[in-house]
């Protein structure tokens, strides 16, 4: 009997322990400590991913393919030795594209089809880089070329046919203004969701559009008029920045309707962890890992830098592709937001029937009692 009593006691203790643990877990789930724990873990992981993504893409850029125009006979001994020396030092293959004349090759640079021009002349070679097409590409080419020419015994002349503006010697200003437009774009949307959550869908979209126009103007004016770092084609650059801010804000708003309070996680991952390092702004496309270089062009940060870069340095050769990318993200996000909002209604609510009733014991209550 004593053994049975002890067994029942231990069984009761075990069940009691399980009930205690379940009660503690239930209390934890309904407490603010659960989201606080999730935020703590996410912040710690995001910090490592943030540093890792930028370091992976920017710390040691490696050429994968560099489209290069060639003018003149490439089969000569001097030209062949120079190209082989360049490829050995760059640890990659130059993507050589023949052009009939120097003018045609310059047009290829303007269209951003090639990043440099190799002109083969009797007794020497000329290498013309285009810093405005990609400062990092121009840097690796000019660093490798003298050694390649020396080992091949070929006289070399280096020039820059498309230099950067004086206020932006490293070619990073456009990258920075794009980051500003992207981050402020979705941060503004997060603040609307917190402080103006009762806005209806059309009202919220309108607010995002207004702060995007004002923010784009502010960025362009600060960089151009105030600092004088970049001379913009002002109206075009302003609208590109505004378009970027609006797209970024709507992407967050879309995720907000899909994921609620955790919407900042996919927005940050898409725009900052993946989009900015692969945008081609700090490191040009040919130096990025191949997959990221292709993905980056289809994301809003890459599209923004692509459009802005062409507007500033290659204004006569603007392409529709980056605007189509921004428009696609903006249209999808703007369409998803009101659709999901109708399924999960919010915004300003009409007074409920209960709220419309007068307090108990007043007019209508007395009439009801009398009846």
C-alpha positions as CSV (number, residue, x, y, z in Angstrom):
1,X,0.0,0.0,0.0
2,X,2.8,2.3,0.8
3,X,4.5,1.7,-2.6
4,X,1.2,2.4,-4.3
5,X,0.8,5.6,-2.4
6,X,4.3,6.7,-3.3
7,X,3.7,5.8,-7.0
8,X,0.5,7.8,-7.0
9,X,2.3,10.7,-5.4
10,X,5.1,10.7,-7.9
11,X,2.6,10.4,-10.8
12,X,0.7,13.4,-9.3
13,X,4.0,15.3,-9.0
14,X,4.8,14.6,-12.7
15,X,1.3,15.7,-13.8
16,X,1.6,18.8,-11.6
17,X,5.0,19.6,-13.1
18,X,3.6,19.2,-16.6
19,X,0.7,21.5,-15.7
20,X,3.1,24.0,-14.2
21,X,5.3,24.0,-17.4
22,X,2.2,24.4,-19.6
23,X,0.9,27.2,-17.5
24,X,4.3,29.0,-17.6
25,X,4.5,28.5,-21.4
26,X,1.0,29.9,-21.8
27,X,1.8,32.9,-19.7
28,X,5.0,33.5,-21.7
29,X,3.1,33.3,-25.0
30,X,0.7,36.0,-23.9
31,X,3.4,38.2,-22.3
32,X,5.5,40.8,-24.0
33,X,8.5,38.7,-23.4
34,X,7.8,36.4,-26.4
35,X,7.9,39.1,-29.1
36,X,10.8,40.7,-27.2
37,X,12.7,37.4,-27.4
38,X,11.9,37.0,-31.1
39,X,13.1,40.6,-31.8
40,X,16.3,40.0,-29.8
41,X,17.1,36.8,-31.8
42,X,16.2,38.4,-35.1
43,X,18.3,41.5,-34.4
44,X,21.3,39.4,-33.5
45,X,21.0,37.3,-36.6
46,X,20.3,40.3,-38.8
47,X,23.4,42.1,-37.6
48,X,25.6,39.2,-38.7
49,X,23.8,38.8,-42.0
50,X,24.0,42.5,-42.6
51,X,27.7,42.6,-42.1
52,X,28.3,39.4,-43.9
53,X,26.3,40.3,-47.0
54,X,28.1,43.6,-47.5
55,X,31.5,42.1,-46.8
56,X,30.9,39.2,-49.2
57,X,29.9,41.5,-52.0
58,X,32.3,44.4,-51.4
59,X,35.3,43.5,-49.4
60,X,37.1,41.6,-52.2
61,X,35.4,42.3,-55.5
62,X,36.5,39.7,-58.1
63,X,36.0,40.1,-61.9
64,X,33.8,37.5,-63.5
65,X,33.5,39.0,-66.9
66,X,34.4,42.5,-68.1
67,X,32.8,43.5,-71.5
68,X,35.6,45.3,-73.3
69,X,35.5,46.9,-76.8
70,X,38.4,46.1,-79.1
71,X,39.4,48.4,-82.0
72,X,42.1,47.2,-84.3
73,X,43.7,43.8,-85.1
74,X,43.5,41.6,-82.0
75,X,45.5,38.8,-83.6
76,X,48.9,40.6,-83.4
77,X,51.5,39.3,-81.1
78,X,51.5,42.4,-78.9
79,X,47.7,42.5,-78.5
80,X,47.5,38.8,-77.8
81,X,50.3,39.0,-75.1
82,X,48.7,42.0,-73.5
83,X,45.2,40.4,-73.3
84,X,46.7,37.1,-71.9
85,X,48.6,39.1,-69.3
86,X,45.4,41.0,-68.3
87,X,43.4,37.8,-67.9
88,X,46.1,36.2,-65.8
89,X,46.3,39.1,-63.4
90,X,42.5,39.6,-63.2
91,X,42.0,35.8,-63.0
92,X,39.1,36.1,-65.4
93,X,38.4,36.3,-69.1
94,X,37.9,39.6,-70.8
95,X,34.7,39.6,-72.9
96,X,36.1,41.1,-76.0
97,X,33.7,42.7,-78.5
98,X,35.1,44.0,-81.8
99,X,34.2,47.4,-83.0
100,X,35.0,48.9,-86.4
101,X,36.0,52.3,-85.2
102,X,36.8,54.2,-82.1
103,X,33.6,56.2,-82.5
104,X,31.6,53.0,-82.5
105,X,33.4,51.8,-79.4
106,X,32.7,55.1,-77.6
107,X,29.0,54.6,-78.5
108,X,29.2,51.2,-76.9
109,X,30.5,52.9,-73.7
110,X,27.6,55.4,-73.8
111,X,25.1,52.6,-74.2
112,X,26.8,50.9,-71.2
113,X,27.5,47.8,-73.3
114,X,31.2,47.8,-72.6
115,X,33.3,49.1,-69.6
116,X,36.6,49.8,-71.5
117,X,38.1,50.2,-74.9
118,X,41.3,48.4,-76.0
119,X,42.7,50.0,-79.1
120,X,45.5,48.1,-80.9
121,X,48.0,50.4,-82.7
122,X,51.3,49.7,-84.4
123,X,53.8,49.2,-81.6
124,X,51.5,49.9,-78.7
125,X,48.1,49.4,-77.1
126,X,45.7,52.0,-75.6
127,X,43.4,51.1,-72.8
128,X,40.6,53.6,-72.2
129,X,38.5,52.9,-69.1
130,X,35.2,54.5,-68.2
131,X,35.1,55.3,-64.5
132,X,31.5,56.6,-64.8
133,X,30.4,53.2,-66.2
134,X,31.9,51.5,-63.1
135,X,34.6,53.0,-60.9
136,X,35.5,49.6,-59.3
137,X,35.9,48.1,-62.8
138,X,38.1,51.0,-64.0
139,X,40.2,50.6,-60.8
140,X,41.0,46.9,-61.3
141,X,41.7,47.4,-65.0
142,X,44.1,50.3,-64.4
143,X,45.9,48.4,-61.6
144,X,46.4,45.2,-63.8
145,X,47.2,46.9,-67.1
146,X,50.7,48.3,-66.4
147,X,52.0,44.9,-65.2
148,X,50.4,43.1,-68.1
149,X,51.9,45.5,-70.6
150,X,55.3,45.3,-68.9
151,X,55.4,41.5,-69.0
152,X,54.3,41.5,-72.7
153,X,56.9,44.2,-73.6
154,X,54.2,46.4,-75.1
155,X,54.0,50.2,-74.6
156,X,50.8,51.2,-72.9
157,X,48.7,54.4,-72.6
158,X,45.8,54.5,-70.2
159,X,43.1,57.1,-70.3
160,X,39.6,57.7,-68.9
161,X,37.0,58.4,-71.6
162,X,34.1,58.8,-69.1
163,X,35.4,60.2,-65.8
164,X,33.3,60.7,-62.7
165,X,32.2,64.1,-61.5
166,X,34.7,65.9,-59.3
167,X,32.5,65.9,-56.3
168,X,32.2,62.1,-56.4
169,X,35.8,60.8,-57.0
170,X,35.0,57.2,-55.8
171,X,31.6,56.9,-57.5
172,X,29.7,56.2,-54.3
173,X,27.4,59.2,-54.1
174,X,24.7,57.5,-56.2
175,X,24.9,54.4,-54.0
176,X,24.4,56.5,-50.9
177,X,21.4,58.5,-52.2
178,X,19.8,55.2,-53.3
179,X,20.2,53.8,-49.8
180,X,18.7,56.9,-48.4
181,X,15.7,56.7,-50.7
182,X,15.2,53.0,-50.0
183,X,15.5,53.1,-46.2
184,X,13.6,56.3,-45.7
185,X,10.9,55.0,-48.1
186,X,10.0,51.9,-46.0
187,X,10.8,53.6,-42.6
188,X,8.2,56.2,-43.5
189,X,5.7,53.5,-44.2
190,X,6.4,51.8,-40.9
191,X,5.7,55.1,-39.1
192,X,2.4,55.5,-40.9
193,X,1.4,51.9,-39.9
194,X,2.2,52.8,-36.2
195,X,1.1,56.4,-35.9
196,X,-1.6,56.6,-38.5
197,X,-3.0,53.0,-38.6
198,X,-6.6,54.2,-39.1
199,X,-5.8,55.6,-42.6
200,X,-7.8,53.9,-45.3
201,X,-5.8,52.2,-48.1
202,X,-6.2,55.1,-50.6
203,X,-5.2,57.6,-47.9
204,X,-2.1,55.7,-46.9
205,X,-1.0,55.2,-50.5
206,X,-1.5,59.0,-51.0
207,X,0.6,59.8,-47.9
208,X,3.4,57.5,-49.2
209,X,3.3,59.2,-52.6
210,X,3.4,62.7,-51.0
211,X,6.4,62.0,-48.7
212,X,8.2,60.2,-51.5
213,X,7.9,63.3,-53.7
214,X,9.0,65.6,-50.9
215,X,11.8,63.2,-49.8
216,X,13.1,62.7,-53.3
217,X,13.3,66.5,-53.8
218,X,15.1,66.8,-50.4
219,X,17.7,64.2,-51.3
220,X,18.4,65.7,-54.7
221,X,18.5,69.3,-53.4
222,X,20.9,68.4,-50.5
223,X,23.4,66.5,-52.7
224,X,23.3,68.9,-55.7
225,X,22.4,72.4,-54.5
226,X,23.7,72.3,-51.0
227,X,26.8,70.0,-51.2
228,X,27.5,70.3,-54.9
229,X,28.7,66.7,-54.9
230,X,26.7,65.6,-58.0
231,X,25.2,67.7,-60.7
232,X,21.9,66.1,-61.4
233,X,19.5,66.4,-64.3
234,X,17.4,67.6,-61.5
235,X,13.8,66.8,-62.5
236,X,14.7,63.3,-63.7
237,X,16.9,62.4,-60.7
238,X,14.2,63.8,-58.3
239,X,11.5,61.6,-59.9
240,X,13.8,58.5,-59.8
241,X,14.4,59.1,-56.1
242,X,10.7,59.7,-55.5
243,X,9.8,56.5,-57.4
244,X,12.3,54.6,-55.4
245,X,10.9,55.9,-52.1
246,X,7.3,55.1,-53.1
247,X,8.2,51.6,-54.3
248,X,10.1,50.9,-51.1
249,X,7.2,52.2,-48.9
250,X,4.6,50.2,-50.8
251,X,6.7,47.0,-50.5
252,X,6.7,47.4,-46.7
253,X,3.0,48.2,-46.8
254,X,2.3,45.0,-48.8
255,X,4.3,42.9,-46.3
256,X,2.5,44.6,-43.5
257,X,-0.9,43.4,-44.7
258,X,0.6,39.9,-45.3
259,X,2.6,39.5,-42.1
260,X,1.4,42.1,-39.7
261,X,3.9,43.4,-37.1
262,X,6.8,41.3,-38.5
263,X,6.7,43.0,-41.9
264,X,10.0,44.8,-41.3
265,X,11.9,41.5,-41.5
266,X,11.2,40.6,-45.2
267,X,11.4,44.2,-46.2
268,X,14.8,44.7,-44.6
269,X,16.0,41.4,-46.0
270,X,14.8,42.2,-49.6
271,X,15.8,45.8,-49.7
272,X,18.9,46.1,-47.5
273,X,20.5,42.6,-47.0
274,X,20.0,41.5,-50.6
275,X,19.1,44.5,-52.6
276,X,21.7,47.1,-51.7
277,X,24.9,45.0,-51.8
278,X,23.8,43.5,-55.2
279,X,22.6,46.8,-56.7
280,X,25.9,47.6,-58.5
281,X,26.2,50.9,-56.7
282,X,29.3,50.3,-54.6
283,X,30.7,47.4,-56.7
284,X,29.9,47.2,-60.4
285,X,28.0,44.3,-61.9
286,X,31.1,42.6,-63.5
287,X,32.8,42.3,-60.0
288,X,29.8,41.0,-58.1
289,X,29.1,37.2,-57.7
290,X,27.4,36.2,-60.9
291,X,24.0,35.2,-59.4
292,X,23.8,38.3,-57.2
293,X,24.7,40.5,-60.1
294,X,21.7,39.2,-62.1
295,X,19.3,39.2,-59.2
296,X,20.2,42.8,-58.1
297,X,19.0,44.3,-61.4
298,X,15.5,42.9,-60.7
299,X,15.2,44.5,-57.2
300,X,14.2,48.1,-56.4
301,X,17.7,49.2,-55.1
302,X,19.5,47.9,-58.2
303,X,16.8,49.4,-60.6
304,X,17.1,52.8,-58.8
305,X,20.9,52.9,-59.1
306,X,20.7,51.8,-62.7
307,X,18.3,54.5,-63.7
308,X,20.0,57.2,-61.7
309,X,23.5,56.2,-62.9
310,X,22.3,56.5,-66.5
311,X,20.5,59.8,-65.9
312,X,23.6,61.4,-64.5
313,X,26.3,60.1,-66.8
314,X,24.6,58.7,-69.9
315,X,21.6,60.9,-70.2
316,X,21.1,60.2,-74.0
317,X,21.0,56.5,-73.5
318,X,18.4,56.0,-70.7
319,X,16.8,52.5,-70.7
320,X,13.3,51.5,-69.9
321,X,14.2,48.4,-68.0
322,X,15.0,49.9,-64.5
323,X,11.8,51.9,-64.6
324,X,9.8,48.8,-65.5
325,X,11.4,47.0,-62.5
326,X,10.4,49.8,-60.1
327,X,6.9,50.0,-61.7
328,X,6.4,46.2,-61.4
329,X,7.2,46.2,-57.7
330,X,5.1,49.3,-57.0
331,X,2.1,48.0,-59.0
332,X,2.2,44.5,-57.3
333,X,2.6,46.0,-53.9
334,X,-0.1,48.6,-54.4
335,X,-2.5,46.0,-55.7
336,X,-1.9,43.5,-52.9
337,X,-2.3,46.1,-50.2
338,X,-6.0,47.1,-50.7
339,X,-7.0,43.5,-51.6
340,X,-5.6,42.1,-48.4
341,X,-6.8,45.1,-46.4
342,X,-10.4,44.3,-47.4
343,X,-10.0,40.7,-46.1
344,X,-8.4,42.0,-42.9
345,X,-10.4,45.2,-42.5
346,X,-8.9,48.1,-40.6
347,X,-8.9,51.9,-41.0
348,X,-11.4,54.2,-39.4
349,X,-14.4,52.2,-38.1
350,X,-18.0,53.4,-38.1
351,X,-19.6,53.8,-34.7
352,X,-20.9,50.4,-33.6
353,X,-24.5,49.9,-32.7
354,X,-23.5,49.5,-29.1
355,X,-21.6,52.7,-29.1
356,X,-24.5,54.5,-30.7
357,X,-26.8,53.6,-27.7
358,X,-27.0,56.1,-24.9
359,X,-25.7,55.1,-21.5
360,X,-27.8,52.9,-19.4
361,X,-30.3,54.8,-17.3
362,X,-30.7,57.7,-19.8
363,X,-33.5,58.5,-22.3
364,X,-33.8,55.4,-24.4
365,X,-33.2,53.1,-21.4
366,X,-36.0,54.7,-19.5
367,X,-38.4,54.5,-22.4
368,X,-37.6,50.8,-22.8
369,X,-38.2,50.3,-19.1
370,X,-41.5,52.1,-19.3
371,X,-42.6,49.9,-22.1
